[in-house]
Each structure stands twice: as structure tokens, then as C-alpha cells.
Amino acid sequence: MSSLEEFAEELIEELRDRKRKLGEAKKRLTELGAQVIIPEMEIEGKKVIGVGIKGDVAYVVEPNGMEKELKKVLRVKEVVLVPVR
């Protein structure tokens, strides 16, 4: 197998994993009743995956530790980390 084929396979696997992760995040946020769902966003150079907003609460799937930044950007009172099954 050539290095190009190996690269293509790795890229395809990464995309499948990302799609799966985003799908799981959307499902979980929908279960929580999020009114607005943002699949992914970038804040201060860090990627945030799965943000759901319900009222003045933001539910976040990944990453942990960005509560202060998310409160500021999304203008919510509380940020809750939501584990995906």
C-alpha cells in the first residue's frame, strides 16, 4: 500500500470518527432539550465540540475547562459539561 493510500485511509477514519462524535453530541444535546445546537466552534484557538443552549444554560460535550470562555462568548449564566455515552 502506498503512503498516499495510507494517508487517505487515515483521513477517512478521522472523518468517520468526527462525524460519529458530532452525531452523538447532537443526539445527547437534543435529549437535554437544547433550543440551539452548535456542532463545533473555536474559542481562543481551542476546538469546542457539541454546544447546546437552553435558556441561560450552555451544555458542552467537549472540552472540559473552558467554562469561563464559553460563558463570555455565549452570554449564558451557567456551563454544564455533558458526557456522551
C-alpha positions as CSV (number, residue, x, y, z in Angstrom):
1,M,0.0,0.0,0.0
2,S,1.4,3.4,-0.9
3,S,1.9,6.2,1.5
4,L,-0.9,8.2,-0.3
5,E,-3.3,5.3,0.2
6,E,-2.4,5.1,3.9
7,F,-2.8,8.8,4.3
8,A,-6.3,8.6,2.6
9,E,-7.3,5.8,4.9
10,E,-6.2,7.7,8.0
11,L,-8.1,10.8,6.8
12,I,-11.3,8.8,6.1
13,E,-11.1,7.2,9.5
14,E,-10.6,10.6,11.1
15,L,-13.6,12.0,9.3
16,R,-15.8,9.0,10.3
17,D,-14.7,9.4,13.9
18,R,-15.5,13.1,13.8
19,K,-18.9,12.5,12.2
20,R,-19.7,9.9,14.9
21,K,-18.7,12.2,17.7
22,L,-20.7,15.1,16.3
23,G,-23.7,12.8,15.8
24,E,-23.5,11.5,19.4
25,A,-23.2,15.1,20.7
26,K,-26.2,16.3,18.7
27,K,-28.3,13.3,20.0
28,R,-27.3,14.0,23.6
29,L,-28.0,17.8,23.4
30,T,-31.3,17.1,21.8
31,E,-32.3,14.8,24.6
32,L,-31.5,17.6,27.1
33,G,-33.9,19.9,25.2
34,A,-31.3,22.3,23.8
35,Q,-33.0,25.0,21.7
36,V,-29.9,25.9,19.8
37,I,-27.2,23.4,18.8
38,I,-23.7,24.4,17.6
39,P,-21.9,21.3,16.3
40,E,-18.4,22.8,16.7
41,M,-16.8,26.1,17.2
42,E,-13.4,27.5,18.0
43,I,-12.6,29.8,21.0
44,E,-9.2,31.2,21.6
45,G,-7.6,28.6,19.4
46,K,-9.3,25.6,21.1
47,K,-11.9,23.5,19.3
48,V,-15.2,23.1,21.2
49,I,-17.5,20.2,20.2
50,G,-21.2,19.9,20.8
51,V,-22.6,23.1,22.3
52,G,-26.3,23.2,23.2
53,I,-28.1,26.3,24.6
54,K,-31.3,26.1,26.6
55,G,-32.3,29.4,28.2
56,D,-29.3,30.8,30.0
57,V,-27.5,27.5,30.3
58,A,-25.0,26.1,27.8
59,Y,-24.4,22.3,27.6
60,V,-21.0,21.4,26.3
61,V,-19.8,17.9,25.2
62,E,-16.1,18.7,24.8
63,P,-13.6,20.0,26.1
64,N,-13.7,20.4,29.9
65,G,-12.2,23.5,31.4
66,M,-13.5,26.3,29.1
67,E,-16.4,27.3,31.2
68,K,-15.3,30.9,31.7
69,E,-14.6,31.5,28.0
70,L,-17.9,29.8,27.0
71,K,-19.9,32.0,29.4
72,K,-18.4,35.1,28.0
73,V,-18.8,34.2,24.3
74,L,-22.3,32.6,24.6
75,R,-23.5,35.1,27.2
76,V,-25.0,32.4,29.4
77,K,-25.1,32.1,33.2
78,E,-24.0,28.5,33.5
79,V,-22.0,26.0,31.5
80,V,-22.6,22.3,32.1
81,L,-20.3,19.6,30.9
82,V,-22.3,16.7,29.3
83,P,-20.7,13.3,29.0
84,V,-21.6,11.4,25.8
85,R,-22.5,7.8,26.4
